[in-house]
Amino acid sequence: MDYCENQQELVIRQLQERFRQKCCYTIRYRNAQLVEHTWDIDRSELRLHDGTLYLFALVPDAPYRHFQKRPNPDQNFTFRVDRITCVNPASNVPWGFFYFPTFKIRYRLNKLLRLA
């Protein structure tokens, strides 16, 4: 992925400015089926995975699928930066969350593991 294109540079600079402002904002995102949608974004950051840059974000109005409490991990979304078509100005509403929702997994082994 080449992030040096003028549009991508602009999107990245705008996202970095939103991170500094720590206020809610919206993006226009085109998915793999080329359908555009506007997303409300709360806490967010850029993450690099396998050479692709992603916006990792908490979407406060996302539907709950597995967890009923708010905030929950179902509200964490990843957006490919090269598919973001527009980063809108930040609102006056500060981020409502200063962490990304997670869940804990606890497990207990009843027997020893065998190596095959």
N, CA, C and O of each residue as an XYZ file, in Angstrom:
464
protein
N       0.837     -1.167      0.000
C       0.000      0.000      0.000
C       0.889      1.238      0.000
O       1.817      1.335      0.803
N       0.614      2.174     -0.886
C       1.386      3.406     -0.981
C       0.601      4.526     -0.320
O      -0.422      4.965     -0.844
N       1.078      4.989      0.828
C       0.386      6.038      1.557
C       0.937      7.419      1.222
O       0.680      8.376      1.952
N       1.690      7.540      0.130
C       2.284      8.814     -0.254
C       1.394      9.607     -1.205
O       1.713     10.752     -1.527
N       0.300      9.035     -1.657
C      -0.594      9.761     -2.537
C      -1.141     10.969     -1.790
O      -1.314     10.928     -0.572
N      -1.411     12.033     -2.514
C      -1.849     13.288     -1.901
C      -3.095     13.110     -1.037
O      -3.154     13.638      0.073
N      -4.096     12.369     -1.532
C      -5.329     12.173     -0.769
C      -5.051     11.417      0.533
O      -5.587     11.774      1.582
N      -4.217     10.379      0.470
C      -3.916      9.598      1.668
C      -3.122     10.424      2.677
O      -3.358     10.335      3.882
N      -2.187     11.223      2.183
C      -1.440     12.100      3.082
C      -2.373     13.059      3.799
O      -2.226     13.296      4.998
N      -3.335     13.612      3.066
C      -4.298     14.534      3.653
C      -5.137     13.832      4.711
O      -5.340     14.374      5.798
N      -5.627     12.633      4.406
C      -6.442     11.872      5.367
C      -5.638     11.593      6.633
O      -6.147     11.764      7.741
N      -4.392     11.168      6.479
C      -3.554     10.861      7.649
C      -3.302     12.109      8.477
O      -3.382     12.056      9.704
N      -3.000     13.232      7.835
C      -2.786     14.489      8.577
C      -4.052     14.911      9.317
O      -3.984     15.348     10.465
N      -5.207     14.782      8.660
C      -6.469     15.144      9.314
C      -6.746     14.233     10.506
O      -7.197     14.704     11.550
N      -6.484     12.943     10.365
C      -6.686     12.019     11.487
C      -5.765     12.365     12.644
O      -6.196     12.371     13.798
N      -4.504     12.651     12.352
C      -3.558     13.019     13.410
C      -4.019     14.273     14.142
O      -3.842     14.379     15.356
N      -4.606     15.218     13.425
C      -5.131     16.422     14.058
C      -6.314     16.077     14.962
O      -6.439     16.646     16.047
N      -7.180     15.163     14.541
C      -8.318     14.750     15.381
C      -7.820     14.056     16.648
O      -8.410     14.217     17.716
N      -6.738     13.286     16.535
C      -6.183     12.627     17.724
C      -5.688     13.668     18.720
O      -5.876     13.515     19.927
N      -5.064     14.717     18.222
C      -4.565     15.790     19.118
C      -5.722     16.528     19.786
O      -5.629     16.917     20.950
N      -6.815     16.718     19.041
C      -7.970     17.448     19.579
C      -8.747     16.634     20.609
O      -9.372     17.201     21.506
N      -8.709     15.302     20.485
C      -9.425     14.396     21.394
C     -10.910     14.743     21.499
O     -11.493     14.743     22.583
N     -11.499     15.037     20.348
C     -12.936     15.298     20.264
C     -13.544     14.361     19.225
O     -12.853     13.884     18.325
N     -14.833     14.106     19.359
C     -15.529     13.225     18.416
C     -15.539     13.837     17.021
O     -15.521     15.059     16.870
N     -15.566     12.986     16.011
C     -15.609     13.423     14.621
C     -16.257     12.331     13.785
O     -16.540     11.244     14.289
N     -16.490     12.614     12.523
C     -17.066     11.612     11.627
C     -16.142     11.402     10.432
O     -15.354     12.272     10.063
N     -16.270     10.220      9.844
C     -15.539      9.909      8.611
C     -16.524      9.357      7.589
O     -17.569      8.813      7.945
N     -16.178      9.503      6.329
C     -16.873      8.804      5.251
C     -15.964      7.656      4.866
O     -14.774      7.850      4.616
N     -16.531      6.450      4.817
C     -15.734      5.248      4.567
C     -16.374      4.433      3.452
O     -17.583      4.203      3.457
N     -15.559      3.999      2.501
C     -16.018      3.153      1.393
C     -15.548      1.727      1.667
O     -14.347      1.466      1.728
N     -16.494      0.808      1.829
C     -16.119     -0.574      2.150
C     -15.677     -1.328      0.897
O     -15.618     -0.753     -0.190
N     -15.372     -2.600      1.048
C     -14.867     -3.412     -0.061
C     -15.898     -3.558     -1.185
O     -15.526     -3.811     -2.331
N     -17.175     -3.403     -0.874
C     -18.225     -3.474     -1.891
C     -18.505     -2.101     -2.498
O     -19.465     -1.936     -3.251
N     -17.659     -1.107     -2.168
C     -17.744      0.266     -2.678
C     -18.973      1.026     -2.196
O     -19.414      1.974     -2.846
N     -19.522      0.614     -1.066
C     -20.653      1.313     -0.454
C     -20.098      2.284      0.585
O     -19.326      1.891      1.459
N     -20.495      3.556      0.487
C     -20.022      4.568      1.430
C     -20.994      4.724      2.590
O     -22.209      4.606      2.433
N     -20.426      4.991      3.749
C     -21.211      5.168      4.971
C     -20.497      6.190      5.852
O     -19.269      6.266      5.850
N     -21.262      6.971      6.600
C     -20.685      7.914      7.553
C     -20.647      7.260      8.924
O     -21.635      6.686      9.381
N     -19.477      7.356      9.580
C     -19.290      6.746     10.904
C     -18.951      7.824     11.919
O     -18.105      8.682     11.664
N     -19.617      7.779     13.077
C     -19.265      8.631     14.205
C     -18.115      7.976     14.944
O     -18.172      6.789     15.268
N     -17.074      8.746     15.211
C     -15.868      8.199     15.824
C     -15.629      8.864     17.172
O     -15.732     10.084     17.297
N     -15.312      8.063     18.171
C     -14.929      8.567     19.494
C     -13.424      8.377     19.598
O     -12.694      8.895     18.753
N     -12.944      7.678     20.570
C     -11.510      7.426     20.734
C     -10.992      6.683     19.520
O     -11.658      5.788     19.001
N      -9.786      7.058     19.059
C      -9.249      6.420     17.861
C      -7.737      6.577     17.797
O      -7.150      7.438     18.452
N      -7.124      5.718     16.987
C      -5.679      5.783     16.780
C      -5.338      5.037     15.495
O      -6.128      4.223     15.017
N      -4.166      5.314     14.942
C      -3.696      4.608     13.758
C      -2.912      3.381     14.187
O      -2.137      3.428     15.142
N      -3.122      2.276     13.470
C      -2.382      1.040     13.734
C      -1.936      0.446     12.407
O      -2.690      0.434     11.434
N      -0.712     -0.043     12.379
C      -0.159     -0.677     11.191
C      -0.196     -2.189     11.385
O       0.285     -2.700     12.396
N      -0.769     -2.906     10.413
C      -0.840     -4.362     10.490
C      -0.545     -4.936      9.116
O      -1.241     -4.629      8.148
N       0.480     -5.765      9.026
C       0.883     -6.412      7.772
C       1.007     -5.417      6.618
O       0.573     -5.701      5.501
N       1.593     -4.263      6.884
C       1.833     -3.271      5.845
C       0.637     -2.422      5.475
O       0.732     -1.593      4.569
N      -0.484     -2.602      6.147
C      -1.685     -1.813      5.878
C      -1.980     -0.945      7.094
O      -1.953     -1.413      8.232
N      -2.262      0.326      6.834
C      -2.548      1.277      7.907
C      -4.048      1.291      8.175
O      -4.853      1.419      7.253
N      -4.415      1.158      9.444
C      -5.814      1.125      9.855
C      -6.105      2.232     10.860
O      -5.245      2.619     11.652
N      -7.337      2.733     10.811
C      -7.864      3.570     11.870
C      -8.593      2.620     12.808
O      -9.581      1.996     12.421
N      -8.106      2.507     14.040
C      -8.756      1.683     15.055
C      -9.586      2.643     15.886
O      -9.044      3.587     16.461
N     -10.894      2.420     15.960
C     -11.765      3.421     16.563
C     -12.896      2.802     17.367
O     -13.363      1.698     17.089
N     -13.314      3.551     18.367
C     -14.502      3.230     19.143
C     -15.668      3.956     18.480
O     -15.658      5.182     18.368
N     -16.671      3.200     18.044
C     -17.867      3.763     17.406
C     -18.992      3.676     18.426
O     -19.576      2.609     18.609
N     -19.307      4.796     19.100
C     -20.244      4.731     20.228
C     -21.666      4.316     19.871
O     -22.361      3.755     20.718
N     -22.119      4.569     18.654
C     -23.493      4.196     18.307
C     -23.578      2.886     17.537
O     -24.606      2.595     16.924
N     -22.511      2.091     17.559
C     -22.518      0.785     16.882
C     -23.486     -0.161     17.591
O     -23.629     -0.102     18.813
N     -24.146     -1.026     16.835
C     -25.070     -1.980     17.468
C     -24.320     -3.017     18.297
O     -23.198     -3.405     17.970
N     -24.956     -3.452     19.365
C     -24.358     -4.479     20.220
C     -24.714     -5.838     19.647
O     -25.877     -6.110     19.349
N     -23.709     -6.692     19.492
C     -23.965     -8.037     18.981
C     -23.807     -9.078     20.073
O     -24.614    -10.003     20.166
N     -22.779     -8.940     20.901
C     -22.473     -9.980     21.877
C     -22.529     -9.501     23.318
O     -22.808    -10.291     24.220
N     -22.271     -8.237     23.546
C     -22.185     -7.708     24.905
C     -23.258     -6.647     25.103
O     -23.519     -5.850     24.201
N     -23.873     -6.632     26.266
C     -24.959     -5.693     26.517
C     -24.526     -4.431     27.255
O     -25.268     -3.449     27.278
N     -23.345     -4.441     27.855
C     -22.911     -3.246     28.587
C     -22.299     -2.236     27.616
O     -21.933     -2.584     26.494
N     -22.195     -1.009     28.051
C     -21.615      0.039     27.239
C     -20.479      0.676     28.006
O     -20.675      0.969     29.186
N     -19.331      0.911     27.452
C     -18.876      0.489     26.131
C     -18.514     -0.987     26.129
O     -18.312     -1.584     27.187
N     -18.434     -1.566     24.953
C     -18.084     -2.977     24.851
C     -17.230     -3.216     23.616
O     -17.183     -2.367     22.725
N     -16.551     -4.364     23.549
C     -15.655     -4.641     22.411
C     -16.352     -4.660     21.054
O     -15.696     -4.489     20.026
N     -17.676     -4.866     21.033
C     -18.403     -4.814     19.764
C     -18.343     -3.431     19.129
O     -18.593     -3.286     17.932
N     -18.019     -2.429     19.910
C     -17.973     -1.058     19.405
C     -16.594     -0.682     18.857
O     -16.425      0.424     18.343
N     -15.620     -1.563     18.952
C     -14.293     -1.321     18.374
C     -14.328     -1.698     16.898
O     -14.711     -2.816     16.553
N     -13.935     -0.785     16.035
C     -13.945     -1.028     14.596
C     -12.580     -0.709     14.012
O     -11.844      0.119     14.548
N     -12.247     -1.371     12.908
C     -11.049     -1.032     12.155
C     -11.478     -0.567     10.770
O     -12.345     -1.170     10.138
N     -10.858      0.514     10.310
C     -11.133      1.087      9.002
C      -9.815      1.203      8.254
O      -8.869      1.803      8.763
N      -9.738      0.645      7.067
C      -8.539      0.818      6.252
C      -8.420      2.283      5.864
O      -9.370      2.866      5.341
N      -7.272      2.876      6.112
C      -7.080      4.300      5.850
C      -7.243      4.612      4.360
O      -7.746      5.679      4.006
N      -6.828      3.705      3.494
C      -6.942      3.975      2.062
C      -8.390      3.943      1.565
O      -8.645      4.282      0.409
N      -9.334      3.547      2.405
C     -10.752      3.551      2.034
C     -11.524      4.696      2.681
O     -12.724      4.841      2.448
N     -10.857      5.500      3.480
C     -11.506      6.668      4.080
C     -11.528      7.769      3.021
O     -10.479      8.192      2.535
N     -12.718      8.225      2.672
C     -12.842      9.237      1.623
C     -12.882     10.648      2.175
O     -12.578     11.600      1.457
N     -13.256     10.800      3.449
C     -13.367     12.137      4.026
C     -13.247     12.054      5.551
O     -13.833     11.174      6.181
N     -12.486     12.977      6.132
C     -12.412     13.129      7.582
C     -13.034     14.485      7.888
O     -12.490     15.522      7.508
N     -14.158     14.478      8.565
C     -14.870     15.724      8.844
C     -14.274     16.431     10.058
O     -13.570     15.813     10.857
N     -14.556     17.730     10.197
C     -14.008     18.486     11.337
C     -14.455     17.899     12.673
O     -15.515     17.282     12.779
N     -13.630     18.105     13.673
C     -13.955     17.636     15.020
C     -15.106     18.452     15.593
O     -15.263     19.634     15.289
N     -15.892     17.807     16.414
C     -16.981     18.497     17.102
C     -16.428     19.138     18.369
O     -15.225     19.085     18.627
N     -17.300     19.732     19.143
C     -16.907     20.289     20.446
C     -17.090     19.274     21.560
O     -16.889     19.592     22.732
N     -17.472     18.049     21.199
C     -17.729     17.002     22.186
C     -16.434     16.217     22.414
O     -15.939     15.565     21.494
N     -15.881     16.272     23.635
C     -14.651     15.516     23.892
C     -14.921     14.014     23.864
O     -16.048     13.558     24.056
N     -13.843     13.259     23.616
C     -13.973     11.813     23.633
C     -14.621     11.382     24.944
O     -14.262     11.863     26.019
N     -15.578     10.471     24.837
C     -16.249      9.977     26.033
C     -15.474      8.858     26.712
O     -15.743      8.518     27.864
N     -14.517      8.293     25.999
C     -13.771      7.155     26.524
C     -12.285      7.395     26.304
O     -11.885      7.910     25.259
N     -11.479      7.033     27.265
C     -10.037      7.205     27.134
C      -9.319      5.860     27.037
O      -8.102      5.778     27.199
N     -10.083      4.826     26.775
C      -9.524      3.493     26.575
C     -10.439      2.767     25.598
O     -11.586      3.165     25.395
N      -9.929      1.709     25.002
C     -10.741      0.873     24.127
C     -11.329     -0.257     24.953
O     -10.606     -0.894     25.719
N     -12.622     -0.524     24.817
C     -13.230     -1.610     25.581
C     -12.589     -2.959     25.255
O     -12.306     -3.269     24.097
N     -12.374     -3.729     26.275
C     -11.814     -5.073     26.131
C     -12.616     -6.028     27.003
O     -13.522     -5.607     27.723
N     -12.294     -7.273     26.942
C     -12.883     -8.251     27.860
C     -11.786     -9.189     28.314
O     -10.783     -9.376     27.625
N     -11.985     -9.769     29.464
C     -11.006    -10.695     30.022
C     -11.448    -12.120     29.752
O     -12.632    -12.450     29.826
N     -10.488    -12.941     29.443
C     -10.749    -14.371     29.254
C     -10.023    -15.115     30.367
O      -8.812    -14.976     30.534
N     -10.758    -15.887     31.108
C     -10.162    -16.712     32.163
C     -10.409    -18.168     31.817
O     -11.499    -18.544     31.385
N      -9.401    -18.965     32.009
C      -9.539    -20.381     31.718
C      -8.755    -21.179     32.743
O      -7.850    -20.668     33.404
N      -9.124    -22.438     32.856
C      -8.462    -23.322     33.789
C      -8.287    -24.669     33.112
O      -9.226    -25.191     32.513
N      -7.098    -25.233     33.204
C      -6.830    -26.536     32.626
C      -7.168    -27.612     33.643
O      -6.768    -27.530     34.805
N      -7.902    -28.614     33.202
C      -8.230    -29.727     34.086
C      -7.196    -30.829     34.022
O      -7.014    -31.570     34.987
N      -6.524    -30.942     32.902
C      -5.508    -31.979     32.702
C      -4.278    -31.339     32.068
O      -4.329    -30.218     31.561
N      -3.194    -32.065     32.110
C      -1.982    -31.578     31.457
C      -2.131    -31.628     29.943
O      -2.804    -32.504     29.399
N      -1.507    -30.695     29.286
C      -1.522    -30.708     27.828
C      -0.557    -31.759     27.318
O       0.526    -31.938     27.874
N      -0.939    -32.441     26.281
C      -0.070    -33.443     25.666
C       0.454    -32.885     24.357
O      -0.290    -32.282     23.585
N       1.697    -33.083     24.122
C       2.287    -32.691     22.844
C       2.146    -33.849     21.878
O       2.455    -34.993     22.213
N       1.683    -33.550     20.694
C       1.487    -34.609     19.694
C       2.740    -34.856     18.902
O       2.752    -35.713     18.019
